[in-house]
Each structure stands twice: as structure tokens, then as C-alpha cells.
Amino acid sequence: MVGAALPAHLAAQSESVASQPENLLPQNPEIQQETVEVAADAVISDPVTAAIDDMAEPEQPGLQSWDLDNARALAAIIEGIGTDGLKPADYNLTGLRAAIAGGADADLNAVATQSFAFLVEDLRDGRTPMNARKQWFVLDPDVDRYPTERLMADALASGDMAGTLARIMPEHPDYFRLKEELGKTEAGTKRYKLIQANMDRWRWLARDLGSQYLMTNVPEYQLRLTVNDKIIRTYRTVVGKPGRTATPQIAESVEGVIFNPTWTVPQSIVKGEGLGARVLNNPAWARRAGYKATKHANGWVSVVQQPGPNNSLGLMKLDMPNRHAIFFHDTPSRHLFKNARRALSHGCIRTERATELAITMAILQGGLTADESVAKLKSGKYTKVGFEKTMPAYITYFTMAQNIEGELTTFSDIYGRDPAVLDSFEAPRVPNRERVTGEQIIPIENDPRDIV
């Protein structure tokens, strides 16, 4: 991932090496867009819906009419698409050239339409099919933001094939850094293929990540707080152990920060490990450890660890509701951040200097002053600070990326997720790919207690 002081030349796309066809896509595509947030429970009235439908642009036909100039421009782009880690053969370059030679007719329309559609899908969404994206639960909104038919209509009407396709390309500097490295690497080598795979991972994400966001790269054990494309803070992390407790890849919204959180102990610990009985039978120990137990009428026992320096979640957690029950939090076990390998948790992400992160987030998103934030932290009381605007949080998985110093680095594939992606690039391109994963969510029962 990119550091705060990124050299200017790394933010631009690299030029093709002499042995490769020229990449005709623009070097620095720019697009202005605004993110609109809608409440999940919002209800739109029928008259409003009808008015929106009246204003909507008509859908473009899947099969569109191509002239020779546009078809030749498309063929030139496909010829040079290897500089973005994709394969010209996937887009029927031979068939497109043959159709161009036959002149503007129905055959050209069919061939060029399909080639363009396949190219858009791979540049916008990634070439890797969903079944090769292990534990990848991110829903990419770009399919809705940039529909293929609309892009095709724009390209044909404007004659700017390259400019239109540039609108869907990843714009994060790390993508361009990988692209630059790809141009320096011998095709077909192990390193070349790893760069290809990690370039594709950027396409799995939304093109617009937001003006302020959190991003953690799990194999790097680092979290970044990014504001206006600049990394202003980095934090070491402890992530899930390989296996059922591996941290999944998700994109969620942080809704607030909780100072001095409580921890509701999972039943696997309350009952399975006998913690409930111990708390009930040894009140002095429970008081020292901060545990409170409630025995319900049906005999069921619940245990909550109260706020305090010994709380297993530490002094803060980020409020990030999601189906996986994954979130960022503090820990009393701060010695773990000294370890080089930190895949140790039950899935949630323990964060170094977490109170600093909490205070920063409360100021940036919660509207508090520094003094107000510190006071809430020092109060020792459970306090939730809701954000004025939610902040995106991306839990990603890159095995080659820029580290926090801005150096391109290879990271250990701690969960073994590379082979499926690499194999997919060796296999024929998969058409009509699924948009969401068919993998089941693995329930995370967070156990943030001290790790020996």
C-alpha cells in the first residue's frame, strides 16, 4: 500500500516495454462522482418512483452498431491490454480483426459488442471468477455505477474508446505501482503472475474508495487511515489465525467509536469452557476480572465483561455492524504487536495504539474535540460516539503491494488464497460470472482474551 509521501512518477501508469504493444488507455483518467448514502430502511413512495422512472435514461441495447473506426480503436486497445495484466486472446482479438476486414456489418456488430463487453467486465470487475476469490464478501458497486451497455453507447457516440474505458480502471496508486512493476518483469515468471493476481484484486474493489477510509491488508498486519488520498496514520494489527478463524475480506461502514466497551462473552466460552459457572461460584475472582453473570429463569447463563483496563476488548472498539461480527478493537495484550507474524486472533482485528485511533476517529467523524474525546476515554464508562457520516472500512488481502514505507513488497500468503487466483489466470476466461460469492459465512465467536 502506498505511503504518505508517494513519488509523483508512481502515481501515473507506466509506459509499455518495447516488446509489448502500446497501451492506448489514457495515463491519468479523471472522473468526478459523488457517493450518495441511503438509509437501509428508507421507503420511496410510488409517485416518487414513477417520477424517477420517467427521468431515467432508456436502457441501451446489448447488441450495438459499430463502425470501422471504433472497432479498430477497440482492437488496438485489446492488443495492448497485456500491460494491465490481461490477455488479448480473452477478448477474441483474432475474430475482431477478421470482422473488421469484412467491413461494417452485422458480424462486426456481434463480435465487437462481445469483445467490448468482456473487456469491460474484466477491467471493471476483475477477471478472477467468484469461486476463486476465497472468503471474499465484498460487493463491488461498479457494475451498477458503470453499466456495460451505457459505457458502450458512450464510447461509440464519442469515438473515445480509450477514454471511456479509463473511467472504469482502478485509480488507486498501488494499482499503477504494480502495473509499473509488471512492465519490468519477464512475462510468465512466478513474479509476473503474482503481480497479475494482485492487480486483479484491485479490480474486485470499488473504483472510488471514498475521501476518508480505513484499509487493512491482512497479510501485511497493518491498518491505514487515509484522508484525501493521503495515509495519515498506520497501525500494526493482529488478525485471525488460519483456518476457521481466518479474517474474511469485507467492505463495511464504521458507524461510530465505543470508548470503554463491554464484552459479551460467547456461549462457547460461558458454557463450553465453564466460565459462567466460575463467575457465579467465585464472585471475588469475577469482580477482579470484571465479569458479571446473569442466570436466567430457564437456567441459561450470560456473562458480560465490564469496561476497564482488563477488558478483553481493551479501551475501544469501532462500531462496524456486519454479518461476520468482525470489527477493530484494542487489546490488553499489547506485547503481541512486537511479533513479526501476527495471525493470532479469532477473526477480529486487534489494533495497535487503538486509543489514538479512537480519538482520531471521534474528531474526524464524530465531531468531538480532542479534549472531549480524551475525557470520554478517561471516564472509564461505556460511551458510544456516533459518526456524523459513516466511514468505509476495507479488509483486503494483497500478497504484493506497497508497504507503509512506499516500497513494493511481497507478503506471505498466510491463508493460502493465492493459488486459486493464480490458477484462474491459467484457465480459460469464465463468462457470465457470479457477482456474489457462494461461500458460506463462517460465524466468528470473538475471543479477545490474552494469547500466550
MIFIVEX-286992 format. One record per residue: y, z, x of N, C-alpha, C in turn; residue in one letter. Coordinates in steps of 0.02 Angstrom, whole numbers, plus 50000, padded with zeros to 5 digits. Last residue first. Layout:
N
YZXYZXYZXA ...
This chain:
452
491735123649934491555126350000491445120550049V 493025122949823492465119249851492345121849921I 493595131949681493585131049753492955127549775D 493685122549526493605128649566493535126949640R 493815112449435494285112549491494225118749535P 492875102949351492755109549382493195109949443D 492915093449206493255095249268493095102349289N 491855082949156491955090049142492245093049206E 491985067149098492165071249155492265078449131I 490855055249038491255061249023491365065449085P 491055038849073490665044549095491075050849083I 491065025748961491475030848994491025036749012I 490065011448993490205017548956490655022048997Q 490584994449011490325000649039490505006648995E 491174983048972490644985548928490334991948954G 492944980848985492294982449013491804984548960T 493844967048914493744974248925493034975348950V 493754953348910494394956348930494334963748945R 492494942248970492704947848928493354950748955E 492764924548995492614931249018492854936548969R 492584910348991492584914448931492404921748947N 491634906849144492134905349093492074910249034P 491454911449309491214913149242491764911449191V 491064901249450491574904449408491294905549337R 489554904849541489994900349503490484904249460P 489664917049677489344914149618489824909249584A 490444922649770489924918049795489594914349737E 491204931149697491554925549729491054920449758F 490284940749662490554936449609490924930449638S 490064947649781489534943149755489814938449702D 491254955149787491104950049838490584945149813L 491044963549677491614958949679491494953349728V 489894970349714489884966449652490464961549651A 490284976849838489784971549836489794967349772P 491324986949813491474980449842490934975149830D 490944999449772491184994849720491344987849747R 490515011649832490095005649833490295000449781G 491365022149843490965021849782490515015549779Y 492005020149965491665026549953491225026449891I 492265009950074492075008650005491665014649980D 493605014350180492895014850164492775013850090S 494895002250209494675008950189493945008750170F 495914993950324495294993750286495065000950272T 497664990150320497104994550339496504993350295T 499234986050375498654983550338498034986950365L 500494998350369500024994550410499434992350368E 501375006850308501504999750302501044995350343G 501025019850304501465017850359501635010450357E 500125020750204500785023550190501275022250247I 499345004250216499335011550212500045014150204N 498964989950124499434993150170499395000650161Q 497194986850108497874987350082498324990050137A 495574986250056496034983650106496724983550075M 495034992349949494724993750014495074990150071T 495724999949810495804994549859495464996649923F 495885005249659495345005349709495404999149752Y 496965016349563496705009949586496165010849638T 497765022549436497245024949481496835018849502I 499405023449392498865018749406498385021949456Y 500495028049267500105030549323499505026049332A 502145026849199501475024149211501155027349272P 502965039449108502915036049173502215033349182M 503975040448959503345041148995503365037149060T 505515048348948505165041948946504525042648987K 505715061748949506145057748906505855050748897E 504275072348951504705067348982505115063648930F 504155090148929504025083348907504515078448939G 503515103049010504145099249009503975092048990V 502765118048969502695110848969503375107548964K 502225132449045502815128849021502695121349026T 501575148249064501405141449045502005138049015Y 502435157749187502235156649118502065149249107K 502995159849309502305161749301502025160449232G 504265156449348504185161049291503475163649284S 504305146849444504265153849466504165158749409K 504435135249365503855136149408503765143449426L 505675137349306505075136849264504435137749304K 506475137149421506445143249379505825143049335A 506335124149465506075129549507505995135949465V 507005117549360506295116149373505985121849414S 508295122349372507915123549310507175122649321E 508635117349498508605124649487508205126349424D 508605103549475508145106449523508075113949512A 508695100349297508995100849364508475103749410T 507795089049190507965095649215508335095149281L 507305077149136508005078749125508215085649149G 506055072149159506125077449109506835079649096G 506075062649259505865060649192505995065849139Q 506635068449377506685061249364506575059549290L 506335082249363507025079949372507095072649352I 504965082349350505365085649298506095083549303A 504595075949468504475072549404504895075749348M 504955085849561505255079249565505185075549498T 504115096249520504835097149516505195090349517I 502865090449548503035092649481503785093349472A 502925088249687502845082649641503065084549571L 502985101549728503535096949744503525090949698E 501755105849684502355108749653502965104549668T 500885098649767500915097049695501535100049662A 500485096049897501185097549882501335096249808R 499105085549848499465089449899500195090349879E 498095086049706498675083049739499005087949788T 496585080449638496965086149665497505083249711R 496065072249503496375071049568496805076949587I 494405072949428495135073449427495405073249498C 493075073049479493365067049449494115067149446G 492695084349545492285082349488492595076549450H 492955080849724493085084049660492595081749606S 492825074249845492505080849838492535083749768L 493265064649957492945063149893492505069149875A 493945064950079494125069850027493855067749958R 493915064850249493585062150190493655067250133R 494695073350328494805066150331494505062750270A 495475088450271494865084450283495045077050285N 496605094550230496545093250302495935088950319K 496465097350099496875091550115496865089950190F 495795109250088495405103150083495805096950103L 496665119750085496375118150150495995111550148H 496985122549956497405117649991497145115850060R 496435127649831496035125849890496405120749932S 497175128949718497235134349767496885132549833P 497985113749667497365117349681497515123249727T 498695102849541498735106849601498045110049613D 498265086549473498415093649470498445096749539H 498115072649365498315075149430498475082549424F 496655068449264497365069749274497475072149346F 495515062849141495715062749212496465064249216I 494865060849021495055067749040495215068249115A 494625048448973494215050549029494335057849049H 495555045248878494855046148856494415049048911R 497055054748906496655048748910495925050448893N 498655061648940498095061048893497725054348902P 499325069549052499155062449052498555061349005M 500325080249125500055079149058499955071649049D 499915086749282500285081649245499925080449178L 500025103949327499615098049311500065093149275K 500225117949438500475112449397499925107549380M 499665127749516500295129349483500575123649441L 497895127149497498485128549537499085130049494G 496775126149425497205120249424497835121249466L 496255138849438495905133449472496295126849472S 497355152049478497115147349428496815141249463N 497925160549566497205159349574496925154549522N 499245161649526499105158449591498365157049602P 499265157549348499325161949405499125158449469G 498715157149177499145154849232499175159949288P 496945160349141497655160949128498075158449188Q 495565151749085495865154949143496625154649135Q 494575154448946495185151248970495435155249030V 493075151948860493405155348916494005151248938V 492095155548715492555151148751492915155248804S 490515156648641491005159848685491435154548718V 489725158548485489975153948536490525157348576W 489405166548379489125168248444489355163848501G 490095163948267489435160848271489095162248338N 491315170048291490865172948241490155170248247A 491625170248470491745168048402491195170648356H 492395178348597491735177448566491835176148492K 493355173348730493365174548658492675173248631T 493995178748887493455176048846493545177848773A 494995174949023494975178248958494445174748916K 495255176849199494875174049143494945178349080Y 495815181049319496255177849270495895174949209G 495175188449411495085181249416495515177449366A 495475201249366495695199149433495675191649441R 494835200849243495555201749245495825199549313R 493505199749279493815194349241494575194749245A 493285212249340493245206049380493605200349345W 493465219949224493885221049283493885214949328A 492475215649133493185214449119493635215449179P 491045210349126491395213149185492135211949177N 490555204449013490215210449038490565213749096N 491325193148991491275198248938491005204848965L 491145186149111491815188249091491785193749039V 489755183949104490035187949159490735190449142R 489625175848992489315182548992489615186849047A 490315164449041490535167948981490265175048979G 489585159949152490245162849162490475166849101L 488345153749153488375160849134489055164049144G 488195140649173488215144749234488295152249218E 488145136349038487645134149086487615138349149G 489265142548977488585144048956488075142449010K 490355139049060490365145149019489655147249002V 489965126749113490075132449158490035138949120I 489845118749005489315118249056489375123949107S 491005120748936490425124548915489845124048965Q 492455121849045491935118049008491335122448991P 493875132249021493265131149059492745127349018V 495485127849025494945129248977494295127349009T 496745134349114496155130149122495635132349071W 498545133049106497915136549094497355131649107T 499885130249227499415128249173498865133449163P 501255130649285500825136549273500325135149217N 502005116849206502055121949257501605127849236F 501635100849170501485107649148501525112249208I 502535086449125502255090549179502175097649151V 502185071449029502555077549046502235080949105G 501515059749014501985061648961502395067848977E 500995045749098501125052949106501665054849057V 499835033949045500535036049044500575043649051S 498665023849143498855028149087499595029949092E 497385014949198498115014549196498325018249133A 495955018149304496295018149240497045017049250I 494405019749374495045016249381495355015349312Q 493645036249397493675029449370494365026349382P 492935045549526493555044549488493585037349463T 491265051449509491745046849541492345045749496A 490275059149456490945062149458491445057749495T 489105052049469489375053049401490075055949401R 489525045349629489035046849577489375047749510G 490605053749747490225047949724489685049949673P 491875065149685491295063749727490935057549702K 493605061149658492935062749635492395060949686G 494845066849781494615062849724493885064549709V 496315073549839495595074749837495345071349774V 497715066449928497345068049868496625069949885T 499385067549993498665067050002498315069149938R 500795058449942500435064749939499695063349953Y 502455052349963501735051249966501395058049971T 503965045949893503555051549912502825049349916R 504555033649872504985039149892504605045449913I 504415017049891504005023049890504425028849916I 505275005949786505265009649850504845015849842K 505404999949664505014996449716505044999749784D 506025010149588506375003949604506065000449665N 504945021949652505545021149610505905014849635V 503375029449663503775023549677504345023049627T 502325039949742502835039949689503325034449707L 500615038849782501305036749796501725037449733R 499245046949858499625045749797500335043849816L 497705044449944498435045049945498715043449876Q 496395040649982496565047649970497315048849976Y 495895028049990496385030050042496545037450039E 495105025949880494785026349946495255028350002P 496155026549774495635031549781495325031649851V 497795025749774497245021549797496675026349815N 498925028749644498485031549695497935026449711T 500555028549587499955024449603499565027949657M 501785030749465501335033949513500755029149526L 503405022949444502705024049428502355027949484Y 504755014049385504555020449413503825021449394Q 504765001249334505265002949385505115009549419S 503174992449318503694997049296504184998649352G 502304982549350502034989349350502544994549326L 501984967149299502544971749300502274978849295D 500654962749298501124960049347501724964649355R 499304974249284499894971049254500354968449310A 497804970249380498334974749356498884970749322L 497034960449429496754964349374497274968949343W 497674955749539497734951849477497454955549417R 497284964649635497974964949613498074961049548W 495974960349654496094966849621496814967649599R 496144948849730495964948149659496084954649621D 496404954349853496924950449820496784949849745M 495134959649876495684964249863496304960749836N 494364948049894494184952849842494774957349825A 495014941950006494964938549941494844943549884Q 494734951650104495424950350083495434946950015I 493364950050111493634956450089494354955750068L 493264937050161493004938450094493274945150067K 493814938950289494124934250241493914935850170Y 492884947450346493564949850334493914945350283R 491764939250353491734945350314492434947950297K 492254921750340492064927750377492064933850330T 492744911350264492034912650262491814918850300G 494084906650372493754906350307493014907650313A 494914917450481494444911850475494074912150409E 496584922050446495874923950452495424917950441T 497874919950413497734920750484496984921750498K 497924919650277498094913550313497954913850386G 497664933050249497154927950232497284921550271L 498874938850281498294940150324497744935050311E 499644934350173499844932550241499244933450288E 498964940750070498984933350073499174931050143K 499254953950097498564951650100498534944050107L 500624953350072500394955350138499664953150148R 500664949949938500904945049987500694946750057F 500154961849886499794955549874500004950349926Y 501124971049922500464971549952500054965149943D 502244968049841502244966149912501564966549945P 501854961249681501874967149724501844964949797H 501694951049595502324951149632502384957349677E 500444939349546500624946249565501264946149606P 500994925949438500714928149501500874935549512M 501604920649330501034924949317500714927749381I 502614912349373502794917749327502214922649314R 502054902049442502314907649481502484913549437A 501814892649345501254896649368501484902649410L 503124887349335502804890549278502234895049300T 503314881749461503744887249439503444891049380G 502344871549462502304877149510502714883049487A 502804863149357502134865949356502094872149401M 504004858049281503984862749337503324866449336D 504164850849168503954847049227503904851449289G 504464856449047504954856949101504794852449160S 503344853448968504024851748944504534851649000A 502284858149043502304851049025503004848949003L 502584871849052502504867849113502584860349098A 502604875648916503204876348958503174871849019D 501274873248881501804869648847502454869848887A 500644882548965500504875348973501064871248941M 501134894548914501274892648983501174885148994L 500564893948786501294893948794501494891948864R 499204894548818499464888748783500224888248790E 499074907448881498934901148916499264895148883T 500324920048866499754916248838499694909448870P 500894932548934500924925648957500334921648930Y 500654944348865501334942748887501424935448905R 499284944448846499724944148788500434942248807D 498844944848977498574939748933499014938848871V 499444956249030499744949749045499454944049003D 498944968849015499324966148959499574959048970P 497344974449053497894970549080498294967349022D 496694989749047496804984049003497434980449028L 495554997449153496244995449145496274989349099V 494345002349195494515003149124495245001349110F 493025000349295493704997849288493894997749214W 491735002849341492155008349318492895006449316Q 491704987649430491364993949415491864999549399K 491754972649391492284977449404492034984349385R 490784964349349490804965749421491354970549440A 491014962349216490404966149234490354967449309N 492164954349214492224961449200491604965349221M 492294942949355492114944649286492084952149276P 493664938549456493074942849450492904944349377T 494884932249453494284928149448493664932349434R 496324937449361495824938549412495204934449400G 497354934549274496884939849255496394941749310D 498164924549333498454929749291498004935849284R 497334916149405497954918549436498234924549398L 496324913849309496154917049373496774919749408D 496984907949200496574913849190496454917549256E 497584896649261497994902049233497584908449227V 496424889249290496864891549344497304897249321L 495934886449162495534890349208495964893349265F 497014878649113496824884849080496424889349126A 497024867549200497604871949197497404878749167F 495764862149169495914864349237496494869149238S 495934859049031495434864049053495584866549123Q 496964849549039497044855648999496554860949021T 496374839549118496954843249143497064849749104A 495344835049030495194837649097495764841949123V 496034830948914495494835848910495374839148978A 496964821548961497184827348923496654832848924N 496104812049018496554815849061496794822149025L 495514807248899495104810448950495534814548997D 496574801348831496264807348803495834810948854A 497714796548963497324795248903497004801748880D 498444789549097498584794349044498204792548981A 497174784749221497784784049182497844789249127G 496144786049308496014782249247496624781349203G 496624794549403496534787549423496414783149361A 496544806349331497204803749348497144796249366I 495164807949330495514806849267496204804049279A 494934810249466494634804349434494984802749368A 495614822249481495844816349518495564809949487R 494814830349399495524829349382495784823149418L 493594830449465493644827449399494354826049379G 493994837349582493714830449586493774826949519T 494404849749531494884845449565494634838149568L 493944860349446493734853349437494234848449468N 494184872949481494644870049433494554862549428Y 493354877149580493314880649516493724877349461D 493744870049693493174867449654493104870849586A 494744878149752494924871949714494364869349670P 494684895449739494314889549761494504883449720K 495824908149807495424904949754495134898349779L 496724913549896496054916249894495614913549838G 497894907049906497894912949863497184915649854D 497554896149979497994900950011498084907249969T 496854888049891496474892249938496904897349973G 497664879549824497584886249796497164890849840I 497954866449853498194871549899498064878649877G 497404859449746497184857749814497384863249864E 498154864349640497444866349646497194865049716I 499354857749666499324865049668498614867449677I 498974844349649499234846549714499204854149720A 498614844349513498104843049564498334845349632A 499874846649454499334851549446498804850649500L 500504834749490500774841049514500254846549509A 499734825649418499734825349492500004831849522R 500064829549289499374830049311499324829949387A 501424826349285501204833349278500494834349303N 501314812249301501704816349348501484823649345D 500554807749191500284807349259500654811749309L 500554819349052500734813049084500504813349157D 499544826548926499754826648996499974819649018W 499514836148782499584829448809499884829748879S 498254849148754498944846548754498964839848792Q 497254859448663497244853148699497944850048695L 497744870648591497364871548652497354865348694G 499454870348531498754868148528498404869048594P 500404885248514500314878748545499584876648541Q 501084892748368500584892648420500504885548448E 502864894048345502204891348325501724891448383P 503684909748364503614902848384502924900248363E 504264920048230503794918648284503764911248300A 505014922148117505374920848180504914918748237M 504054924948023504494919148012504844917048077D 503504936748073503084930648070503514924348063D 504574945248050504354943848119503944937448121I 504584945347911505164942747947504984941048019A 503344951347885503474944447862504054941347900A 503584964047939503054959847967503164952547949T 504574968347852504734967547923504214963047956V 503844968847731504424964347738504614963047811P 502834978647766502654971647752503254966947758D 503284989747904503244987847833503084980447825S 502344997548024502824992348012502734989847940I 502175013148099501975009048042502525004048028V 501555021148246502095017648211501815013348154A 500735028548325500665029448253501205025848213D 501105025548454500435023648432500355024048357A 502715018448476502305024248462501635022048434A 503065006848599502995007948528502535013848518V 504135000448722503645005548705503655006648630E 504364986248814504524989348750503964994148733V 505044981148964504474984248933504694987748869T 505734965249001505844972148981505214974748948E 506014954049135505664956049075505784963349062Q 506284940349235506604946049204506224947849141Q 505624934449385505574934549312505894940949287I 505434923749523505794929349491505714928749416E 504494919449667504624918749595504974924849568P 504614914449811504864920649782505014919849709N 503954902049835503874907749880504064914349847Q 503044892349712503664894849743503544901149783P 501584882849758501894887849715502514890649750L 500954874349843501574871949812501884876849764L 500234875549996500274879149932500954877449901N 499434862150078500054865850065500024869249997E 497774864550142498264860850102498874865250087P 497524870250312497444871050240497954866750203Q 497794869550446497174866450423497084866750348S 498954876850466498984869550470498374866150442A 499144889450340498984887350407498904879750407V 500554891750232499864889750243499754888150317S 501604906250241501504899050240500784897350256E 501604920450130501534917250196501434909850188S 502884926450023502224923450031502194919950098Q 503794941150070503764934050049503054931550059A 503744953550123503844953150051503804946050025A 503714952550257503084954050224503144953550149L 504994950650301504554944850302503884946250268H 505594963350292505764958150243505264952450242A 504584977850306504914972150338505014966450289P 504884992050211504464986050216504854980550251L 504925007550206505325002750244504894996550257A 503935013750130504615013450104505035008250140A 502405003850132502815009650147503525008550124G 501154997550020501744996550060502115003050071V 499415000050042500005000050000500625000050044M 
